[in-house]
Amino acid sequence: MVVVETLADCEDLTQLFTRLSGKQFTGRRLAAISNAGFECVALADNLRNFTLSTFSEQTMQRLRAILQRCRLDQVVDAHNPFDLTPMADDRAYEEAILAITNDENVDLAVVGCVPMTPALNTLVRSEDHREDLDREDSVVQRLLRLNDEITKPWIAVIDAGELYDPFAVRLRAAGIPTFRTADRALRLLDVVCSKSLENALC
């Protein structure tokens, strides 16, 4: 049993427990990704009972290759949280998520996205821009496919206004726990992780 203080927490925790029920909680070593420096800082500053995992050398090589392909290796380096910057494309997100979730030093992950960048397809198709979140190769569709592939618990954070609601709606409809701020996401994920690990020991 989990005691909640607000109806909003009740709703979000129900979402988390339900949508992560098929995932395997094995520990508190967290990996985090975002394309915004401020969100990477927010993730690192709100760890609660989590610890930032130390990526293996193989994972580091994969992350460095992503940065090099996107010509970002002179801008940022590979570490946890992994900062993709607003210049990273849809493919980079998929490759980075696979790299960190396949790392044996990672127990669970948070995938943050600040979608106000033309490098990603995060908007509903329109004549006003070239994005289309329903494109097969969009970051949205890539995340949907990854959800079935990844056995470790992971959640998404879409930190943006109502223009990007369809992005969040698509993820939630596919069973991906999706939040709009990193601090709230980590606070509630900590509750679910603690209870899941406690039940695993019973």
N, C-alpha and C positions, 0 to 999 in steps of 0.2 A: 504494500500500500504506500502511496505517496500523497502527502498533504500539500495542497496548493493554497496560495493566498488570494489569487484573483481568478476571475473567470477566463481572462485571456491566457493565463498560465495553464489553466485546465484544458483549454482548447488546444494549445500548442503542445502540451505534454501528451495529450491523447494522440495527436498527429505523430509525434515522435515514437511513442511506444508502439503504435500500430504499424507505421511504415518501416520501422527498423526491426520489427519482430523476427524477420528472416535473416538478419545480419548477425555476425559472430562477434560479440564483445569479448576481447581477450586481455585488455589492459587500458592504460591511460596515456599511451604515447601518441601524441597528436601531430599530424602533418596538416599544414594550412597553405592554401594558395589564394592569391588575389591579384588583380591587375591594377591595384591602387596602393601606393605606399602607406597612405593613412589607414587603410583597412588592415594591412599587414601589421602595423603598429597596434591597432585596436585588438586584433586577434592575439598578439603576443602579450598585451597588457591585461587580457581578461581570461587567463588560462584556468583560474579556479584550481580544481584538483588535477588538471592535466599537466603533462610535461611535454615540451617540444621534442619530438623524436630527432635523433641524430641519423641523418641519411647515410646509407651505405655508399661506398665509393662507386659502385655500379650506378646507383641512382644519381649521384652527383654528376657522373659523366653524361647520363641521359639528360639531365636538366641543363647542363652546360651546352650540350648539343642543340637543345631547343633554343636557348638564348642566342647561340651563334647563328642558327638558321634564320632567326628573326632579326639579326643584326642588333642584338641587345646586349651582347657580351661585354661591350665597352661602357654600358650604362648601369647595369646591375650585375650582381654575382649570384651564384646558386647557394641558397641556404634556406632554412626553415624559420618563419614562413617564406614561401617562394613568391617573389614579386615578378609577375609577368609584364608589368607596366601596361599602359593603355595602347601600346603599339603591337602587342601580341595578337595573333589571329586565332580563328576558331580551332584550327588544327593544333596550335600550341597548347591550348587548354586541354584538349583530349590527351595529348602526349604527356603533359605534365601530371595529369590525374592518374594515368596509368602507371607512370614512373613511381610516384609516391605510394600509391596503394599497393603496388607489388613489392614494396620494400618490406623485408622481414622485421625491420625496426619500427614499423608503423602499425598501430592498432586501429586507428580511426582517423577520419579526415574531415576538414571543412573546406569547401570550395566557394570562395567569395568572388563576386563579379560586380564591378561598378561599370554598368553597360553603356555609359555615354561615350562611346568611341566608335568611329566608322570602321575600325579594324575587325569588329565583331558583328555578326548578324543577330541582333537582339530585339529588333523592332518588327512589328507587323508590316507586311509588304505595302508599299505606298508609292505613288508617283513622285512624292517629295524627297525620296532618298533611294539608295540602292540596296538597303538591307532587306532581309526576309528571314525571319526566325524559323519559318517552316521549310527552308531549303534543306536538302538532305545533308549538306556539309556544314550547316550552321552549328554554332556552339550549343544551341538548344537541343537540336536533334542528336548531337554527339553525346550530350549528358544523358539524354533519355536512353540511348543504347548502352551506355556505360553502367547505368543503374542495374541492369540485369547481369552484367558481367562481374561487377565488383562484389565480393562477399563480405568485405569489411564494412562497418558502419561509416556512412558519410552523409553530410548534409550540405545544402547550398544556401548561400546568402546573396540575395539580389538587392544591393544597396542603391536604390533609385526611386524616383517618383512614379506617379500613376501611368505615365507613358509606357512604362516597362511592366505594368501589371500582367499583360499577356504572357510575358516571359515566365514570371513566377507561376501563373496559372497553369501553363503547359507542364512545368516541372511537378507541381503538386498533383496534377491530374494523373501523372505517370507514377506516383507513389514516392517521389523524392521529397523529403522534408525540406521545406524552403522558408527562410526567414528574410526579413528586410533590414536587419542590423546585426552586426557581428557579436556585439556584447550579449544581446538577448539569445542569440543562437547558442553561444557557448555556455551561458548560464543554465539553459534548459537541457542542453545535451549532457552537461555534467550530472544533472539529476538522473537522467535515463541511464547513463553509463554506470553511475554508482549503484543504482538499483539492479541493473542487469548483472553486474559483477557480483553483487551480494547474492542474488538468486543462483548464480552459477556455482557459488561455494556451498549452497545448502544441500 
